[in-house]
Amino acid sequence: MKRSYLTNLLLLTMMMVLLWQLDRVQTPETVITIGGELSPSMVQKITVTRASQTAIEIIRTGQGWQLQQPFSASASDSRINMLLSLLDSIPSEQFNIDDKLDLTEFGLAEPDLTIRFNDTTFVFGDTEQLSDQRYLRSGDIIYLFNDTISPLLQASASGFIENRLFANSRQLQSLTLPLRTEQILKNKSMTLQLQNGQWQSTDNRFSADELTAMANAWQQAYAMQVSPNNEAAGDDFLPLQFDFDSGDTLKAYARFSAQGLSVLIPERQLQYQFPASTAISLFPASSETD
């Protein structure tokens, strides 16, 4: 009788241990992130404020992220995702602010840099000397975290512009481009058109593969620098035209020299800068008789 009792007690204990371990496996540990309940997908507006500089405002639209201030332009998805990564960051330490806490010790008394996601503001402070991590305040909480985004926030608003000339959703159907010789664009143009899935041109000097490569180069063109420019194109700029499968047309102007290739798009009030070597793949080469 005593042995049976001990056996049942042992079995019951083992069962309770197994149930406890199973519950630990099925119940994931709660991970505390800096964003808390605010996830990146919930953010509709981002505002970056820097000392003595114009604030940067970026909003989410149906077509993607768009710079609103200090000028209007498509924003780079990759750079916006870097900003949003702050919300998913896991702090190494956090503590509440009370009346005895001196914010000056953390560089948070008079902050020079803040970022606001919707209505939630994050204030950047100094770095902690031993860990080189940065203090960050949100509401009544101070976090200590590995800071990778404050250098991006210190950049000019131009650093947030999308460097791609065309979004992936805009597919080229026709291009009108000036011919080039060496590092000069000529005042004579050629038109490429996509017909029945193949690029064609009235100029039979170019093969279908060459025309396809040229069209793809424009479709995937990525500028090394983009800057606001609301000035009219000068005499040294030659006209370009891009037609898309959506039916809309974009007019642009190009200037080519040893210093590089500049593409000005008045509609966007932006100028895109490319290396001089890029022009070789973007413009058709002319013959000496052209």
URFEN-V243634 format. One record per residue. RES is the residue in one small letter. SS is DSSP state (helix for helix, strand for strand, loop for the rest). BURIAL is b if it has 16 or more other ideal C-beta (glycine too) atoms within 10 Angstrom, else e. D_CENTER is the distance of its C-alpha to the mean C-alpha in Angstrom with 2 decimals. Layout:
RES/SS/BURIAL/D_CENTER + RES/SS/BURIAL/D_CENTER
//
This chain:
m/loop/e/73.98 + k/helix/e/72.39 + r/helix/e/70.65 + s/helix/e/69.27 + y/helix/e/67.96 + l/helix/e/66.20 + t/helix/e/64.71 + n/helix/e/63.29 + l/helix/e/61.92 + l/helix/e/60.21 + l/helix/e/58.71 + l/helix/e/57.49 + t/helix/e/55.89 + m/helix/e/54.15 + m/helix/e/52.88 + m/helix/e/51.50 + v/helix/e/49.69 + l/helix/e/48.17 + l/helix/e/47.05 + w/helix/e/45.48 + q/helix/e/43.55 + l/helix/e/42.47 + d/helix/e/41.23 + r/helix/e/39.17 + v/helix/e/37.55 + q/helix/e/36.79 + t/loop/e/35.50 + p/loop/e/32.18 + e/loop/e/31.76 + t/loop/e/29.68 + v/loop/e/26.50 + i/loop/e/25.64 + t/loop/b/21.99 + i/loop/b/20.86 + g/loop/b/19.54 + g/loop/e/22.88 + e/loop/e/23.18 + l/loop/b/19.85 + s/loop/e/17.45 + p/helix/e/13.69 + s/helix/e/14.86 + m/helix/e/17.08 + v/loop/b/14.68 + q/loop/e/14.84 + k/strand/e/14.31 + i/strand/b/12.78 + t/strand/b/14.87 + v/strand/b/14.70 + t/strand/b/18.18 + r/strand/b/19.39 + a/loop/e/23.04 + s/loop/e/24.33 + q/loop/e/21.01 + t/loop/e/19.86 + a/loop/e/17.82 + i/strand/b/14.24 + e/strand/b/13.97 + i/strand/b/11.18 + i/strand/e/12.59 + r/strand/e/12.13 + t/strand/e/14.12 + g/loop/e/15.71 + q/loop/e/13.52 + g/strand/e/10.12 + w/strand/b/8.41 + q/strand/b/10.35 + l/strand/b/11.11 + q/strand/b/14.81 + q/strand/e/16.04 + p/loop/e/17.05 + f/loop/b/16.37 + s/loop/e/15.04 + a/strand/b/12.20 + s/strand/b/9.50 + a/strand/b/6.16 + s/loop/b/2.92 + d/helix/e/3.04 + s/helix/e/2.90 + r/helix/b/2.94 + i/helix/b/4.45 + n/helix/e/6.11 + m/helix/e/7.32 + l/helix/b/8.81 + l/helix/b/10.27 + s/helix/e/11.76 + l/helix/b/14.20 + l/helix/b/15.97 + d/helix/e/16.82 + s/loop/b/18.00 + i/loop/e/21.76 + p/loop/b/23.66 + s/loop/e/26.51 + e/strand/e/28.59 + q/strand/e/28.84 + f/strand/e/31.69 + n/strand/e/32.76 + i/loop/e/33.49 + d/loop/e/37.16 + d/loop/e/39.44 + k/loop/e/40.40 + l/loop/e/36.92 + d/loop/e/36.22 + l/helix/b/32.53 + t/helix/e/33.18 + e/helix/e/33.51 + f/helix/b/29.87 + g/loop/b/28.50 + l/loop/b/27.85 + a/loop/e/30.69 + e/loop/e/28.98 + p/loop/b/25.25 + d/loop/e/23.16 + l/strand/b/19.73 + t/strand/b/18.78 + i/strand/b/15.94 + r/strand/b/16.97 + f/strand/b/15.72 + n/loop/e/17.99 + d/loop/e/21.26 + t/strand/b/20.80 + t/strand/e/20.54 + f/strand/b/19.86 + v/strand/b/21.58 + f/strand/b/21.03 + g/strand/b/24.34 + d/strand/e/25.89 + t/strand/b/25.73 + e/loop/e/28.65 + q/loop/e/30.77 + l/loop/e/31.79 + s/loop/e/28.60 + d/loop/e/26.12 + q/loop/b/24.16 + r/strand/b/23.02 + y/strand/b/24.67 + l/strand/b/22.67 + r/strand/b/24.48 + s/strand/b/23.98 + g/loop/e/27.11 + d/loop/e/30.12 + i/strand/e/28.42 + i/strand/b/27.36 + y/strand/b/25.23 + l/strand/b/25.16 + f/strand/b/22.10 + n/loop/e/20.30 + d/loop/b/17.80 + t/loop/e/14.71 + i/loop/b/12.40 + s/helix/e/14.90 + p/helix/e/14.46 + l/helix/e/10.85 + l/helix/b/12.44 + q/loop/e/15.16 + a/loop/e/13.26 + s/loop/e/13.98 + a/helix/b/12.22 + s/helix/e/11.69 + g/helix/e/9.30 + f/helix/b/6.66 + i/strand/b/7.72 + e/loop/b/6.61 + n/loop/b/8.95 + r/strand/b/10.37 + l/loop/b/13.66 + f/loop/b/14.07 + a/loop/e/12.34 + n/loop/e/13.91 + s/loop/e/16.02 + r/loop/b/17.71 + q/loop/e/20.38 + l/strand/b/22.47 + q/strand/b/26.19 + s/strand/b/27.56 + l/strand/b/26.87 + t/strand/b/29.21 + l/strand/b/28.81 + p/strand/b/31.11 + l/strand/b/32.95 + r/strand/b/32.57 + t/strand/e/35.06 + e/loop/e/33.90 + q/loop/e/31.68 + i/strand/e/32.86 + l/strand/b/31.81 + k/strand/e/34.95 + n/strand/e/35.85 + k/strand/e/36.35 + s/strand/b/33.87 + m/strand/b/33.58 + t/strand/e/32.17 + l/strand/b/30.68 + q/strand/b/30.90 + l/strand/b/30.00 + q/strand/e/33.27 + n/loop/e/34.12 + g/loop/e/31.09 + q/strand/e/32.01 + w/strand/b/30.98 + q/strand/e/34.04 + s/strand/b/35.23 + t/loop/e/38.56 + d/loop/e/38.47 + n/loop/e/40.06 + r/loop/e/39.38 + f/loop/b/36.03 + s/loop/e/35.99 + a/helix/e/33.92 + d/helix/e/31.94 + e/helix/e/31.22 + l/helix/b/30.15 + t/helix/e/27.88 + a/helix/e/26.26 + m/helix/b/25.77 + a/helix/b/24.25 + n/helix/e/21.86 + a/helix/e/20.84 + w/helix/b/19.91 + q/helix/b/18.22 + q/loop/e/15.89 + a/loop/b/15.76 + y/strand/e/12.83 + a/loop/b/13.61 + m/loop/e/13.89 + q/strand/e/13.65 + v/strand/b/13.22 + s/strand/b/15.43 + p/strand/b/17.16 + n/loop/b/20.55 + n/loop/e/23.01 + e/loop/e/25.98 + a/loop/e/27.92 + a/loop/b/27.84 + g/loop/e/30.65 + d/loop/e/33.43 + d/loop/e/31.74 + f/loop/b/28.96 + l/strand/b/29.88 + p/strand/e/28.78 + l/strand/b/26.58 + q/strand/e/26.21 + f/strand/b/23.97 + d/strand/b/25.23 + f/strand/b/23.38 + d/loop/e/24.84 + s/loop/e/24.21 + g/loop/e/26.78 + d/loop/e/24.79 + t/strand/e/24.93 + l/strand/b/22.68 + k/strand/e/24.61 + a/strand/b/23.39 + y/strand/b/25.18 + a/strand/b/25.07 + r/strand/b/26.70 + f/strand/b/27.41 + s/strand/e/29.06 + a/loop/e/29.42 + q/loop/e/26.69 + g/strand/b/24.10 + l/strand/b/22.98 + s/strand/b/21.70 + v/strand/b/20.68 + l/strand/b/21.12 + i/strand/b/20.23 + p/loop/b/22.38 + e/loop/e/21.28 + r/loop/b/17.77 + q/loop/e/19.32 + l/strand/b/16.90 + q/strand/b/17.96 + y/strand/b/16.27 + q/strand/b/17.79 + f/strand/b/18.64 + p/loop/e/21.16 + a/helix/e/24.67 + s/helix/e/24.97 + t/helix/b/22.34 + a/helix/b/24.79 + i/helix/e/27.25 + s/helix/e/25.32 + l/helix/b/24.29 + f/loop/b/27.74 + p/loop/b/31.14 + a/strand/e/33.68 + s/loop/b/36.85 + s/loop/e/40.37 + e/loop/e/42.86 + t/loop/e/44.66 + d/loop/e/41.71
//
